[in-house]
């Protein structure tokens, strides 16, 4: 089953928190945890020493990288970027026994609460980090998640990709996604993050974890689009709030509010004083 009950997913955050503390540079957006290590005497397992996320904010992703979509077609990464819509990118693998599913379930929950369906204002690209996985498995995964999403029109905005080892590694290095094969566990050791890309393919934001606030996801996309998507209200909220990476959410930004208030005061004073100045000028001209 794709969907995970909310209670079960939140219980799982205990495990994720422990994993995030053990992985340098990785933070997870879970309730009651600010996404940063508190400092622990627990030694990082050898299998996780090369795992984590190194943020490359502002870097350009190579849009000429080629992958295979769920239909078995060779596609250029740039074909998903039209210069208008931002893109969410998740590096996962489809046969993952745990974390990938929780990450995607969390995003799916956020997507279901958004007014516009996938593909209208943004796309979500999934790229498997396992070069042995083929498009058949990607297609099966998409079918399962489309059923859980419940909005068929969103299929055009959800892309499940596979690729060869060279292109997977290039993309992972560009976005700072570090992973490795754990021979003992026979699975990939990796972190969990959705990477927000601008309509031109530049890295704008990292959203960590398995539980996502739909408002944070949406505002991150509006911010990445540089105003090309979103309502006037969204843009006003972004003006008054800024992203706090420690809390993985947007927080009140007093300076912008004060600046807006000062600007409003100037407008109000100008509106009140200009008529007075005009009357005074006419009176002076009449006396002359």
Secondary structure, 3 states (H helix, E strand, C coil): CCCCCHHHHHHHHHHHHHHHHHCCCCCCCECCECCCCCCCCCCCCHHHCCCEECCCCCCECCCCCEEECCCCCEEEHHHHCCCCCEEEEEEECCCCCCHHHHHHHHHHHHHHHCCCCCCCCEEEEEEECCCCCCHHHHHHHHHHHHHHHCCHHHHHHEEEEECCHHHHHHHHHHHCEECEEECCCCEEECCCEEEEECCCCEEEEEEECCCCCHHHHHHHHHHHCCCCCCCHHHHHHHHHEEEECCCCEEEECHHHHHHHHHHHHHHHHHHHHHHHHHHHHHHHHHHC
